[in-house]
């Protein structure tokens, strides 16, 4: 057997392992298939669990019991080997998406969908409990959402083989916390549950196991309510579109082709990023948090607050732009003392410079002022930025998964495009293309083993590529494939540096203190942020590229669980300063990039007392202005001292009927705001792209494609144009709309 994760063929038992692995409490998860056979999901048992005395006997007994079970919401066990050097389990392949991924991407589920979720999980657990078994691993990561209801595996390896074994009451607690996660998005507040579920799901979370309902009682409770059944799809259109898109990509895999893994296993999720039992039992409440939509009016605080490292901070200037319209709080008055008067965005529809259709939908876009690089699942093409015509022969480099809310696999700097890609017969490459000719300058294999040779210890999952000066950086997450494993441990991130001229590896660093990384366009100082499970304080830390990734100054950031997010940076750089959210998420700190000393901070308050959480800040190209999204508001601040320059406000509803907000307010929305020399571009929850005058905060134009995918369109900025990919069409629009 080739050990999973090693370059080349990957097999375990009779199964060929496909695509990127995911991690669950019991080990690693792969999509797999036999030669000419159907797809299955293979869980490779982690070494720590496999080495536990008595595990193999418990695993064998659990598999034998699970193979006799079936149910409408259970994924069946089809094969297993408890005696293999690395034990493994194969279950039927399920065309679904992890609940956590769906909620993180699209927000909490509706009441009808929550009822379907609760009923399906309860029926699945009722079947298990009636047979005398337990699951032990029901969570937002193990629950899959499919077109016709939720699914869980008949056997949860870590739970069913644990000693002592979990009880049916433990399963019910896990069911309750999973439904609460789907209702709240992760906050331990049962008020997020609809009235029809609040009593019974709250009962699942009682501290005393004997007080919790059984699975059968939950099923009976829901049926006795006799509420109207859901008509049509139980999932919202955006989620249904995600499922349909993944199903469309499934064909080449199911027929033995070399297409992408259509339903990738869940990525590593640290324990504590969901809702822990202790947190639920000790405090099922909390103050309201202003994220956007119908948020309370905002105000900038003029008081002096401690710096992140405990030193006294400078006094921020006072101003009071309001947040989204609210019935519970009036907007700030437009006096000079209160700061700039909010400008409600309104502008004409954008005038297209050109538009053209291709044969394959783009998965990534990157642009300079002269050339647009378009990446699909079949090739990489280069278009003239002025006309949209092809200018160079296409290349065979591809990226099937493309740009997402967490991944950004392209970059451009100094006449060179960079791409994380695959080619026929080889995966995991970093390639550089000359923007003047489209020719490959170099391509480097992203080897997945730790440096120094020896035992294979970790796999590098690449999240994004960035360039600073003569160095290219690839950042992402490390996935352990050998050694100890603990679901309670924080995950490890990494930074890998390459010579921009040759592609030669320069240095790499890794650690649990590297989750989210910012690479400024200039200089030799990077910024890494991290958070650990259990909502402990996060950390902001300088990484010195001039000293081969040596750690520099660091500060602790309370209440910073969002810094656990990998992918596109949640911090920004402007004119020698690093800027990041701190406090309770309501303060923007500006610190010297070299020394970490605070230069200024700005606090955002809600006039009705609700807590404010600012989104991911971003800076103008000249570094003179920093833009801070707060729900429906976009605030422009001077990078010199944090003085507010203008406030632009969204109006109206999002595409689901709720209050609109900037996508950058979510902190997990990827590169959803960018700048040209004099224009700020930002998307909103109504799937509209706004072009905003950087000097005044007024809209130049807006773009919304009624036929765009439910997940939205791809877009990027090159020179003074923005380029948009929607389905098969690529469109160019001038920053000034002319």
Order of alpha helices (4+ residues) and beta strands (2+ residues): beta-beta-beta-beta-alpha-alpha-beta-beta-beta-beta-alpha-alpha-beta-beta-alpha-alpha-alpha-alpha-alpha-alpha-alpha-beta-beta-beta-beta-beta-beta-beta-beta-beta-beta-beta-beta-beta-beta-beta-beta-beta-beta-beta-beta-beta-beta-beta-beta-beta-beta-beta-beta-beta-beta-beta-beta-beta-beta-beta-beta-beta
